[in-house]
């Protein structure tokens, strides 16, 4: 009984996560239904929006790029974004919007709450992930330096 209940709960949680991954944009928070109901004349499908236009890895790599770049060499946009990141300000991220939606001047009404609680939780997860990513990058740099030294 207890084992079956545990496995059932685990399966339900996995299904819920999969549903969220497939039907919600991690970057902007759009749900598939809201995005599809926006009435884009030309523009990506929700899947293209989620996987290409708002691919989370692009944001991870941009963050890593900014961390590695000398701040004195930042351009205006990079300085703006880095200052926002440093202050924990998520306003530089697209929230419930995208280039295609802005380009067509569409205002999308989402039935959910304002999402601020979810954004705060997501920020914590992103910070933890970026710290782990940064540690892995530093470890990789050390390994690469050792390999280069061995070859010389």
C-alpha positions in Angstrom: 0.0 0.0 0.0 2.6 2.6 1.1 5.0 1.7 -1.8 2.2 1.9 -4.4 1.1 5.3 -3.0 4.7 6.6 -3.1 5.2 5.5 -6.6 1.9 6.9 -7.6 2.8 10.3 -6.1 6.2 10.2 -7.8 4.5 9.4 -11.2 2.0 12.2 -10.7 4.8 14.7 -9.9 6.8 13.6 -12.9 3.7 14.0 -15.1 3.0 17.5 -13.7 6.6 18.5 -14.4 6.5 17.2 -17.9 3.2 19.1 -18.5 4.8 22.3 -17.2 7.8 21.8 -19.4 5.7 21.2 -22.5 3.0 23.8 -21.9 4.8 26.8 -20.2 7.6 29.0 -21.3 10.3 28.9 -18.6 11.6 32.3 -19.6 8.5 34.5 -19.9 5.9 32.4 -18.2 3.4 32.2 -21.1 1.2 29.1 -21.0 0.5 27.4 -24.3 -3.2 28.3 -24.3 -2.6 32.0 -23.7 0.1 32.2 -26.3 -2.0 30.4 -28.9 -5.0 32.6 -28.1 -2.9 35.8 -28.6 -3.8 35.6 -32.3 -0.4 36.1 -33.9 -0.8 36.7 -37.6 2.8 35.8 -38.4 5.1 34.4 -35.8 6.3 31.3 -34.2 4.1 28.6 -32.8 4.2 28.1 -29.0 6.7 25.3 -29.4 9.0 27.5 -31.5 8.6 30.3 -29.1 9.5 28.1 -26.1 12.3 26.2 -27.8 13.9 28.8 -30.0 12.8 32.4 -29.3 13.0 31.9 -25.5 15.4 29.0 -25.2 16.5 29.0 -21.6 20.0 28.0 -22.6 20.5 31.2 -24.5 19.9 33.1 -21.2 22.3 30.8 -19.3 25.0 31.3 -21.9 24.5 35.0 -22.0 24.8 35.1 -18.2 28.0 33.1 -18.4 29.3 35.3 -21.2 28.7 38.4 -19.0 30.4 36.8 -16.0 33.5 36.0 -18.1 33.7 39.3 -19.9 35.7 42.2 -18.5 33.0 44.7 -17.2 35.0 47.6 -18.6 34.4 46.1 -22.1 30.6 45.9 -21.7 28.5 47.7 -24.2 25.4 49.6 -23.1 23.0 46.6 -23.2 25.5 44.4 -21.4 26.0 47.0 -18.7 22.3 47.4 -18.2 21.6 43.7 -18.0 24.5 43.0 -15.7 23.4 45.8 -13.3 19.9 44.3 -13.2 21.4 40.8 -12.5 23.6 42.1 -9.7 20.6 43.8 -8.1 18.4 40.7 -8.4 16.1 42.7 -10.7 14.3 40.5 -13.3 12.8 43.4 -15.2 15.3 42.8 -18.1 13.7 39.4 -18.8 10.7 39.2 -21.1 7.7 38.6 -18.8 4.5 37.5 -20.6 5.9 38.9 -23.9 8.1 38.1 -26.8 9.5 39.8 -29.9 6.7 38.4 -32.1 4.0 39.7 -29.8 5.6 43.1 -29.4 6.3 43.4 -33.1 2.6 42.8 -33.8 1.4 45.1 -31.0 -0.6 42.4 -29.3 -1.6 42.7 -25.6 -2.0 39.3 -24.1 -4.2 38.8 -21.1 -3.2 35.8 -18.9 -5.7 34.5 -16.5 -3.1 33.6 -13.9 -1.9 35.9 -11.1 0.9 38.3 -11.7 3.4 35.5 -11.4 5.7 37.4 -8.9 5.8 34.6 -6.5 6.8 32.1 -9.2 9.3 34.6 -10.5 11.0 34.9 -7.1 11.1 31.2 -6.7 12.5 30.8 -10.3 15.1 33.5 -9.5 16.4 31.4 -6.6 16.6 28.3 -8.8 18.3 30.2 -11.6 20.9 31.7 -9.1 21.6 28.2 -7.7 21.9 26.8 -11.3 24.2 29.6 -12.3 26.4 29.2 -9.3 26.8 25.5 -10.1 27.4 26.3 -13.8 30.0 28.8 -12.8 31.8 26.2 -10.6 31.8 23.8 -13.5 33.1 26.4 -15.9 36.0 27.2 -13.4 36.8 23.5 -13.0 36.8 23.1 -16.8 39.1 26.1 -17.2 41.5 24.6 -14.6 41.4 21.3 -16.4 42.0 22.9 -19.8 45.0 24.9 -18.4 46.5 21.7 -17.0 46.1 19.9 -20.3 47.7 22.8 -22.2 50.6 22.9 -19.7 51.1 19.1 -20.1 51.3 19.5 -23.9 54.0 22.2 -23.7 
